[in-house]
Each structure stands twice: as C-alpha cells, then as structure tokens.
Amino acid sequence: MIESADQQGLDDFTALYVGHYEQLLRLAVLLVGDMAAAEDVVQEAFIRVHHTLESRSLHNPLAYLRQAVVNLARSELRRRLVRLRHAPRPMPDAASAEEGAYAAISRQEVIVALRRIPPRQREAVVLRFWADLPEAEIAELMGVSVGAIKGYVSRGLSRLGLLLEGVS
C-alpha cells in the first residue's frame, strides 16, 4: 500500500516525537528547573513545529525543535521574573511555602549549582555538555558568536567548580 504524502509527513513527525521527546524534556527541565513547566515548553514546541511543517518543509526539524524549546524556556523564565516582580513580598522572617518546596525538590548538587550560575552561562553549559552540541550550533541557538559561547562555558564551568568544591 502506498501512503499519501500527508500520511508520510505525519509518520515522520510521530517518529520525531517518539525519538526526541524525552531528550528535549530533559533539556527543558535543566533550563527552566521545573518538570511541569518543562513539559509545557516541549509540548508547545512540538505544536509550533507541527504547524510549521504543515505550511513548509524544514531542513532540520530537530534543530528547529531544539531552538523552539530554548526560546520557549527563555519566555517561561521571563514570565516567572515578571510574576516575581509583581508578587507580594513575604514577611521578612518567614520563608514562603514555594521556597520550601523548591528547596526540597532541589537536592542534587549539580542541579543546585547550575541554578546558581547566570542564565546565559547555564544555558551554554547545558547545551554544550548535556545536549552535546557543538559550539557553532549553540552560538546559533543563543544568537551570539562562538567566542561568546566559549566565554559563557568557561565562566560557567569555573563557577560550577567553585560551587561544587565544598560539596562531597
């Protein structure tokens, strides 16, 4: 039986989803630090890529997906900052329930250290060493030069080393 072009496109997209969803979810978790938000980011990325594929073909859909995940993660972090800026301040002596829950979830030393480095450095380190992307592709994803990526990664690794020195 010969499949129609639409059916073949749907099968290719399904294979892309099945083959890369977990990888993209882990990337999003490392970038946004929250499983639920990461799931939303990855699902939205797949929806956007699916809509794009309906109107035109993509040379490298996985790279397009990865870029969508990074961009949506940035947007999620910006929304969080806006919410935090406008949120009522807790009493000085009392930690919020959210802070307590966040601390309880964040037990792994490396993830805690990653969260303590600046966002651009964290993004570069995660994309370089977790996603195993070459510096040129990271530069393209982040919209900066390869030299800037080298600087982000170097400074990020130095800070991680300092943060993890006392942890054993």
N, C-alpha and C positions, 0 to 999 in steps of 0.2 A: 504494500500500500504506500502510495506517495503522499507525504504530508504537505499541507499547504504552507506557504511562506509564513503566514501568521502563526500557525501551529509550531513551526520550527523556531520562530522567534520566542514564543512562549516557553518552549522546552529549553532553549539556551538561557533564558532569564531564570527559569527554575533551577537549572544546574548552577548558575552563578550564585543564586541564593543559598542553595544547599551546600555548595562548596566553600562559601566565604562568609556566611552569616556569623559564625562563632568567632572567626578571626577579627572581623570588623567590630563585633560586640566587645571583645577584649580591648581593642584599640580605643573604643569609645569610653569604656569603663576607666581606662587609665587616663584619658583626657578629662572626663567630667567627674570622675570619682564616685559615681552613684549608678548602681545597676539599673534602676527603673528609668532614670534619665537616659542612660546609655542605650537601653532597649528602644526608647522613643526616638533617639537620634538615628539609630541604624534603620529602624523601620521607615522613618521619614526619608532617609537617604535612598532606600530601595524604592519607595513610592516615586520619588522625584526622578530617579534613573529610569524607572519603568515608563513614566510619562515621556521622558526624553527619547527613549528608544522607540516609542510609538510614532514620533514625528521625524526622527532621523537616526541614522546608524552612528555608532560610536566606534572609534578605532580601538580603544582600550577601555571597555566598560568597568573593569576592576579598578583601574586608576581613577576613573570618573567617580566611582562609588567611594573610594578612599578619600578623595577630595571633598565629596559631599559630606562624609562623616566628620572630617576635620572642620569644615565650615559650620556645620550644624552644631558641633561641640562648642566651637567658639561662640556661636549665637546663644547657646544654652548658658555658658558661663557669663556672658554679658547680661542676660536676663536675670541671672542669680545676683549679680552685682547691683543691678537696679533694685531688685527686691530687697536686698540687704540695706541699701542706702535709705530706702523708704520705710523699712520695718521699724516698729517701736523698739527702743533700746531696753534691754533687760535691766533689772536692778543691778547696781554695781557689785554686790556681794553674791548674787545668785547666778549660777550658770543656767543657760536655757536647756530645756529638755532636748532640743535638737543638737546642741553641743555635746551633751552626754551620750546621746545615741550615736552621733558621728564618731566620738572617741571610742565607743565600744566596738564599732564596726572596723575601725582602722587599727588593727593590731599588727599587721605585717610591717616590719621595719622598713623595708624598701619602699612600699607604697606610702607610708607616712613621710619618709624622707622626700619622695618625689613630690608630694603635695606641698612641701615646704620650699621648693625652689620656684623661681619665677615662671609664669605660664609659658613663655616662649622657649625658655630653656627646657622645661618639662616636655613640651611638645616635640622639640628637636630630639631630645634623648629618647623619648618613647618611640618616635618614628624611626630613629636610627637603629636602636638596639632591640626593641621589641618587634617592630614591624619589619626590621632588617631591610630598610630601604636605602638605596644609595643616596649620597649627599645631594646629587643633582636633582633627584626626584623630590627629596624633602624640600629643597630650595624652591622648586616649582610649586609644591603644595602650600608652602608657607608664604610664597610671594616675596622671597628675599634672595640674595645672592648666595652662592655656595660658600663664600668666605664667611658670611654671616652665620650660616649653619654651623660651620666649623667652630666659630666662636661660641655660639649657643651651646653646642655639645661639650666643648672643652670646659666652659664655665659651669655648666650643669653637672658634669661629672666631678669637677673639683668640689662643688658644694655638696653633692651627694656623699663624696668621700668624707668630708668634714662632718656631715650629719650622722653618718653611719659609724664613725670612729669609735664613739662611746658605746655603741650597741654591740652586744656579743651574745 
